[in-house]
Amino acid sequence: MIVLAPVLIFSQVIIGNYQFSFDLYWKGHTNIYLDLKKDYTYTFKMMDDCSGEITTGSWKIIGNELLLTPSVIPDKVIIDPTKTGNKKNNIIEIYRNSDLKKGIRVEVYAFGKPKTYTSDFKGQICLKENYDSLNVMVGNKKYTVHESNDFTNTLLRLYIRTDNKDLVYRMLGTDRIKIINNRLSITYRSERKKKYVTEFFEKIK
């Protein structure tokens, strides 16, 4: 108990809801919200003028830093369709982390009816028929892609990013938040001031 008491007391100071506004092109354009719960889980949310994202995970204190560990880092699928002069075949070309990959399963839908194909040693699937949508299976996860209802004579490149960064890392550039005088701080480059600044989270609850 003597060993754990300082950690528990310190944790009670940290628990709560926080807000941080980045000083990018103007203050308040991008805001993040961090909810640190008593059960050592957190919710991290990003909001800007036109979008928002949210992620969850667990937290712990290591020295003078708060370490955030996400529950899951989702894969990302990017599609890039290009019209070709080949009137015989549609080609689906599948990349994983920039490398062409074989053995990726794809459900192709034509007029609502699915067929399952697997990418060959070139990382490609060649189709003679036209199709309107498809599902991509990455491990046990399925990603639905509905980009167009006219995939005629198309080279469709699918980029599967399994090395995608979590929202915390993408927003803060790290998964660790420094604690200064029991306050959470972040150091980042201010676009408006053209230099790195250290600012503190505001505890809102």
Number of C-alpha atoms within 10 A of each C-alpha: 6 6 7 8 10 10 13 12 10 12 19 11 10 20 17 16 18 19 18 20 20 19 19 16 12 13 12 15 14 20 18 22 20 23 19 22 17 13 9 14 17 23 17 21 19 20 16 13 9 7 8 12 11 15 18 21 16 16 20 15 18 12 10 14 16 19 17 24 19 20 13 10 16 15 15 15 18 11 16 12 16 12 12 14 9 12 10 13 18 22 22 19 23 28 19 19 14 11 11 19 18 18 15 19 18 23 18 20 17 16 10 10 9 15 11 12 17 17 19 16 11 12 18 23 21 16 16 12 12 19 20 17 20 19 17 22 14 17 8 5 9 13 14 13 16 12 13 12 12 11 20 20 20 21 21 20 18 20 19 22 16 14 12 14 15 21 20 22 14 11 17 14 14 13 18 21 18 19 18 12 8 12 15 20 19 19 14 16 14 17 13 11 12 9 9 11 12 10 16 17 17 16 17 11 9
